Amino acid sequence: MQQKKGAPEYQENQQLVAEVPGVEPMTGAQASNLKSLAEEVQEPGAYQQGLSKREASRRIEALMEKQRLDDLPPHTD
């Protein structure tokens, strides 16, 4: 399966945050925001339970950018 250029990549087998010392889990607000954005841009693999705050923020930013780009009018020559 090919991915679109610039599409965020999500690892299937990430280690759970609870198993990594010193890493903070994503907040409830991040989880809710990430799940909503993933559904809106049709990237269900973007949302996973057990992500770190940093990884959740990274994914949220990537999905927001994808959403912004999808809202732009198509390029015409």
Backbone torsions as a table, in degrees:
resi	resn	phi	psi	omega
1	MET	NA	128.6	-179.3
2	GLN	-93.7	145.3	176.0
3	GLN	-101.1	151.0	174.9
4	LYS	-66.7	146.8	177.4
5	LYS	-62.7	132.6	179.0
6	GLY	85.8	-4.6	178.6
7	ALA	-73.9	139.4	179.6
8	PRO	-66.3	145.9	178.0
9	GLU	-103.7	140.0	-179.4
10	TYR	-124.5	129.4	179.9
11	GLN	-78.9	135.4	-178.7
12	GLU	-72.8	-40.2	-171.5
13	ASN	-112.6	61.4	178.6
14	GLN	-77.3	145.0	176.4
15	GLN	-71.8	137.0	-179.9
16	LEU	-66.3	143.9	-178.3
17	VAL	-57.9	-37.3	-178.1
18	ALA	-60.7	-22.2	-178.5
19	GLU	-88.6	-5.9	-176.6
20	VAL	-112.6	114.5	-179.3
21	PRO	-66.4	139.7	176.3
22	GLY	82.3	2.8	179.8
23	VAL	-106.1	127.7	-178.4
24	GLU	-85.3	135.2	177.1
25	PRO	-72.5	156.6	178.5
26	MET	-62.5	152.5	179.8
27	THR	-79.6	167.4	176.5
28	GLY	-61.8	-38.3	179.0
29	ALA	-65.5	-41.4	177.8
30	GLN	-63.1	-43.9	-179.5
31	ALA	-60.8	-44.9	179.7
32	SER	-63.7	-46.5	-179.9
33	ASN	-62.9	-45.1	-179.1
34	LEU	-63.6	-42.6	-179.9
35	LYS	-64.1	-43.9	179.4
36	SER	-63.3	-46.6	179.6
37	LEU	-63.5	-41.7	180.0
38	ALA	-59.5	-40.4	178.3
39	GLU	-68.4	-42.0	-177.7
40	GLU	-63.0	-40.2	-176.9
41	VAL	-98.2	9.6	176.7
42	GLN	56.5	49.0	175.9
43	GLU	-125.2	69.4	-175.0
44	PRO	-61.0	-25.3	179.5
45	GLY	-71.3	-11.5	-179.3
46	ALA	-71.2	-30.5	-179.6
47	TYR	-93.9	125.3	173.8
48	GLN	-142.7	143.4	174.9
49	GLN	-74.2	153.1	174.8
50	GLY	83.9	17.0	178.0
51	LEU	-79.4	157.8	174.5
52	SER	-80.4	164.5	176.5
53	LYS	-58.7	-43.3	-177.7
54	ARG	-63.1	-47.0	-178.5
55	GLU	-66.6	-39.8	178.2
56	ALA	-62.2	-43.4	178.6
57	SER	-62.1	-42.5	179.9
58	ARG	-61.4	-44.7	-179.5
59	ARG	-67.7	-39.6	178.4
60	ILE	-61.1	-45.3	179.2
61	GLU	-61.6	-43.2	-180.0
62	ALA	-64.0	-41.6	179.8
63	LEU	-69.6	-36.3	177.1
64	MET	-65.0	-38.7	177.4
65	GLU	-66.0	-42.3	178.1
66	LYS	-62.0	-42.9	178.8
67	GLN	-61.9	-42.7	179.4
68	ARG	-62.9	-44.3	-179.6
69	LEU	-67.0	-36.1	178.7
70	ASP	-67.6	-24.7	-179.3
71	ASP	-82.4	-13.2	179.9
72	LEU	-73.2	150.1	176.7
73	PRO	-67.1	153.3	-179.8
74	PRO	-65.2	147.3	178.8
75	HIS	-75.7	132.4	177.3
76	THR	-127.4	144.8	177.8
77	ASP	-99.7	NA	NA
